[in-house]
Amino acid sequence: MKKITLLKAFIYIALTVLVIICFVPFYMMIVNATRSNSEILQGFTLIPGSAILDNYQTLISYMDVWRGFTNSLIVAVSVTVLNAYFSALTAFALVVYEFKWKNIIFVSFLVMMMVPGQLGLLGLYDLSEALGMLDSYWPLIIPAIAAPFTVFFFRQYLITTMHTSILEAGRIDGATELHMFHRIVLPLLMPAIATMGIFTFIGSWNNYITPLVILRSPELFTLPVMMGALRGSPVAMNLGAMYLGIAISVVPIMIAFLFLSRYIISSITAGAIKG
């Protein structure tokens, strides 16, 4: 019993240390967002400053931070929702149905997982220009619907959690395929959707290179593009304003992670009770 108690104590101490290590950079960012440039250059302190309003005024004088925040939110939410829905639909088809070249299609998904997305950036630009979609959000949203890794992840999850007998019972009761997908498959996939939703949202929110290439109008710029444009402006000399801009851009990611993490745990617990 003493060995078990000591082991638990060691685990709790180690986890506490890891939490502190992970939390310190975020706390430093928030504290520096409240300090003036001269205070930041003097060194780090745990005590917040009083220059947050001055930093905010400096930041918004060179960029419409909330416009960029809204633009990023529109793109990230659209990408996350469409990616999850159509990837789940594709995975459902690959698991449930038998059709010609099914294995070849699945292998093509595996191959596409190994191809860096940046390689298709030039082709995406040319296609968007030919279709007249440059300087719009469509080239940022539509390609995200085809996500090979998300399809692969959902397929493997369905193989391990879904029994075909449930679908057969639904067909006997007269349920359509789409009805079974929405009422049976999607609820089963919710933990997987929440997991991939975190990575999809974060990846879309932090996406810099694609909006930089596709978007031309400043009022359409996402927050990472706006923050990148500050490097050549006088704001870059004000470290407090830069820290504040970074803090504003990080807040949605933290909220999304916290919300979806709780949802994953609740979904798994609900599934265990049902089982």
Contacts in CASP RR format, 6 or more apart in sequence:
PFRMAT RR
TARGET T0000
AUTHOR 0000-0000-0000
METHOD contacts of the structure
MODEL  1
MKKITLLKAFIYIALTVLVIICFVPFYMMIVNATRSNSEILQGFTLIPGS
AILDNYQTLISYMDVWRGFTNSLIVAVSVTVLNAYFSALTAFALVVYEFK
WKNIIFVSFLVMMMVPGQLGLLGLYDLSEALGMLDSYWPLIIPAIAAPFT
VFFFRQYLITTMHTSILEAGRIDGATELHMFHRIVLPLLMPAIATMGIFT
FIGSWNNYITPLVILRSPELFTLPVMMGALRGSPVAMNLGAMYLGIAISV
VPIMIAFLFLSRYIISSITAGAIKG
26 250 0 8 1.000
26 254 0 8 1.000
27 46 0 8 1.000
28 44 0 8 1.000
29 243 0 8 1.000
29 246 0 8 1.000
29 247 0 8 1.000
29 250 0 8 1.000
30 48 0 8 1.000
30 247 0 8 1.000
31 44 0 8 1.000
31 45 0 8 1.000
31 46 0 8 1.000
31 47 0 8 1.000
31 48 0 8 1.000
31 49 0 8 1.000
32 40 0 8 1.000
32 44 0 8 1.000
32 239 0 8 1.000
32 240 0 8 1.000
32 243 0 8 1.000
33 52 0 8 1.000
33 55 0 8 1.000
33 240 0 8 1.000
33 243 0 8 1.000
33 244 0 8 1.000
33 245 0 8 1.000
33 246 0 8 1.000
33 247 0 8 1.000
34 48 0 8 1.000
34 49 0 8 1.000
34 50 0 8 1.000
34 51 0 8 1.000
34 52 0 8 1.000
34 55 0 8 1.000
35 45 0 8 1.000
35 48 0 8 1.000
35 49 0 8 1.000
35 51 0 8 1.000
35 240 0 8 1.000
36 49 0 8 1.000
36 51 0 8 1.000
36 54 0 8 1.000
36 55 0 8 1.000
36 240 0 8 1.000
37 237 0 8 1.000
37 238 0 8 1.000
37 239 0 8 1.000
37 240 0 8 1.000
39 45 0 8 1.000
39 49 0 8 1.000
39 51 0 8 1.000
40 239 0 8 1.000
40 240 0 8 1.000
40 243 0 8 1.000
41 239 0 8 1.000
51 240 0 8 1.000
52 244 0 8 1.000
55 238 0 8 1.000
55 240 0 8 1.000
55 241 0 8 1.000
55 243 0 8 1.000
55 244 0 8 1.000
56 241 0 8 1.000
56 244 0 8 1.000
58 235 0 8 1.000
58 238 0 8 1.000
58 241 0 8 1.000
59 65 0 8 1.000
59 235 0 8 1.000
59 241 0 8 1.000
59 244 0 8 1.000
59 245 0 8 1.000
62 230 0 8 1.000
62 233 0 8 1.000
62 234 0 8 1.000
62 235 0 8 1.000
63 226 0 8 1.000
63 227 0 8 1.000
63 229 0 8 1.000
63 230 0 8 1.000
63 235 0 8 1.000
64 219 0 8 1.000
64 226 0 8 1.000
65 223 0 8 1.000
65 226 0 8 1.000
65 245 0 8 1.000
65 248 0 8 1.000
67 219 0 8 1.000
68 221 0 8 1.000
68 222 0 8 1.000
68 223 0 8 1.000
68 226 0 8 1.000
69 223 0 8 1.000
69 248 0 8 1.000
69 249 0 8 1.000
69 252 0 8 1.000
71 137 0 8 1.000
71 220 0 8 1.000
71 221 0 8 1.000
71 222 0 8 1.000
71 223 0 8 1.000
72 205 0 8 1.000
72 222 0 8 1.000
72 223 0 8 1.000
72 224 0 8 1.000
72 249 0 8 1.000
72 252 0 8 1.000
73 252 0 8 1.000
74 137 0 8 1.000
75 137 0 8 1.000
75 140 0 8 1.000
75 141 0 8 1.000
75 204 0 8 1.000
75 207 0 8 1.000
75 211 0 8 1.000
75 222 0 8 1.000
76 201 0 8 1.000
76 203 0 8 1.000
76 204 0 8 1.000
76 205 0 8 1.000
76 252 0 8 1.000
77 201 0 8 1.000
78 137 0 8 1.000
78 141 0 8 1.000
79 140 0 8 1.000
79 141 0 8 1.000
79 144 0 8 1.000
79 200 0 8 1.000
79 201 0 8 1.000
79 204 0 8 1.000
80 197 0 8 1.000
80 200 0 8 1.000
80 201 0 8 1.000
80 204 0 8 1.000
82 141 0 8 1.000
82 144 0 8 1.000
82 145 0 8 1.000
83 144 0 8 1.000
83 145 0 8 1.000
83 147 0 8 1.000
83 150 0 8 1.000
83 196 0 8 1.000
83 197 0 8 1.000
83 200 0 8 1.000
84 150 0 8 1.000
84 193 0 8 1.000
84 196 0 8 1.000
84 197 0 8 1.000
84 200 0 8 1.000
86 145 0 8 1.000
86 146 0 8 1.000
87 145 0 8 1.000
87 147 0 8 1.000
87 150 0 8 1.000
87 151 0 8 1.000
87 154 0 8 1.000
87 196 0 8 1.000
88 154 0 8 1.000
88 181 0 8 1.000
88 185 0 8 1.000
88 186 0 8 1.000
88 189 0 8 1.000
88 193 0 8 1.000
89 181 0 8 1.000
90 151 0 8 1.000
90 154 0 8 1.000
91 151 0 8 1.000
91 154 0 8 1.000
91 155 0 8 1.000
91 157 0 8 1.000
91 158 0 8 1.000
91 189 0 8 1.000
92 154 0 8 1.000
92 158 0 8 1.000
92 181 0 8 1.000
92 185 0 8 1.000
94 102 0 8 1.000
94 105 0 8 1.000
94 106 0 8 1.000
94 151 0 8 1.000
94 155 0 8 1.000
95 155 0 8 1.000
95 158 0 8 1.000
95 159 0 8 1.000
95 162 0 8 1.000
96 164 0 8 1.000
96 167 0 8 1.000
106 155 0 8 1.000
109 148 0 8 1.000
109 151 0 8 1.000
109 152 0 8 1.000
110 148 0 8 1.000
110 152 0 8 1.000
112 148 0 8 1.000
113 148 0 8 1.000
113 149 0 8 1.000
113 152 0 8 1.000
118 209 0 8 1.000
121 209 0 8 1.000
121 210 0 8 1.000
121 213 0 8 1.000
124 139 0 8 1.000
124 143 0 8 1.000
124 210 0 8 1.000
124 213 0 8 1.000
124 214 0 8 1.000
125 134 0 8 1.000
125 213 0 8 1.000
125 214 0 8 1.000
127 139 0 8 1.000
128 134 0 8 1.000
128 138 0 8 1.000
128 139 0 8 1.000
128 214 0 8 1.000
133 139 0 8 1.000
134 214 0 8 1.000
134 216 0 8 1.000
135 214 0 8 1.000
135 215 0 8 1.000
135 216 0 8 1.000
135 217 0 8 1.000
135 220 0 8 1.000
136 214 0 8 1.000
136 220 0 8 1.000
137 220 0 8 1.000
139 210 0 8 1.000
139 214 0 8 1.000
140 204 0 8 1.000
140 207 0 8 1.000
140 210 0 8 1.000
140 211 0 8 1.000
140 214 0 8 1.000
144 200 0 8 1.000
144 204 0 8 1.000
147 200 0 8 1.000
150 196 0 8 1.000
150 200 0 8 1.000
153 192 0 8 1.000
153 195 0 8 1.000
153 196 0 8 1.000
154 189 0 8 1.000
154 192 0 8 1.000
154 193 0 8 1.000
154 196 0 8 1.000
157 189 0 8 1.000
157 191 0 8 1.000
157 192 0 8 1.000
158 185 0 8 1.000
158 188 0 8 1.000
158 189 0 8 1.000
161 188 0 8 1.000
162 184 0 8 1.000
162 185 0 8 1.000
162 188 0 8 1.000
166 184 0 8 1.000
167 180 0 8 1.000
167 184 0 8 1.000
170 180 0 8 1.000
170 184 0 8 1.000
171 180 0 8 1.000
175 183 0 8 1.000
186 193 0 8 1.000
190 263 0 8 1.000
190 267 0 8 1.000
191 264 0 8 1.000
191 267 0 8 1.000
191 268 0 8 1.000
194 260 0 8 1.000
194 261 0 8 1.000
194 263 0 8 1.000
194 264 0 8 1.000
194 267 0 8 1.000
195 260 0 8 1.000
195 264 0 8 1.000
197 260 0 8 1.000
198 256 0 8 1.000
198 257 0 8 1.000
198 260 0 8 1.000
198 261 0 8 1.000
201 253 0 8 1.000
201 256 0 8 1.000
201 260 0 8 1.000
202 253 0 8 1.000
202 256 0 8 1.000
202 257 0 8 1.000
205 223 0 8 1.000
205 224 0 8 1.000
205 249 0 8 1.000
205 252 0 8 1.000
205 253 0 8 1.000
206 224 0 8 1.000
206 253 0 8 1.000
207 222 0 8 1.000
207 224 0 8 1.000
208 224 0 8 1.000
208 225 0 8 1.000
208 228 0 8 1.000
211 221 0 8 1.000
211 222 0 8 1.000
211 224 0 8 1.000
211 225 0 8 1.000
212 225 0 8 1.000
215 221 0 8 1.000
215 222 0 8 1.000
215 225 0 8 1.000
221 229 0 8 1.000
223 248 0 8 1.000
223 249 0 8 1.000
224 249 0 8 1.000
227 245 0 8 1.000
227 246 0 8 1.000
227 249 0 8 1.000
230 236 0 8 1.000
230 242 0 8 1.000
235 241 0 8 1.000
235 242 0 8 1.000
236 242 0 8 1.000
END
